[in-house]
Amino acid sequence: MPHIHDIMMFVARDEQDKVIGYIQWIHKSGFRKEAVIELEQIAVLQANQNQGVATKLIEKSLADVQLYLTDNSATLKSILVSTRADNTAQELYKKTLGAEVVLVVKDLYSADEVLMIANK
């Protein structure tokens, strides 16, 4: 039986090969020809923040995700991102993905949560 990967994780490493960040994507749309993926998690060690690590993680891993979709006869339709409403990373998602806030869920976890979507 073929092995299908629906969760894709990537790491960023420094010059000493230490992991300094990671990103996790989830393929949400099953076997549809137009795929929806979610940027499930992204994190960069505090000492390595504001150095472009998150931008590189998004850009480089997204290219691999798109290759995965192509290999599975799919194209990227949309990217979902959810985050706290007060998270400054929203600017990163706008800049790197073109994501826009489409929904605010009041008091979902410990604060308001926003759903951002980037249509490709």
Summary of the structure (lengths in Angstrom):
residues: 120
radius of gyration: 14.9
end to end distance: 31.4
largest distance: 44.2
contacts: 317
relative contact order: 0.17
helix: 25%
strand: 42%
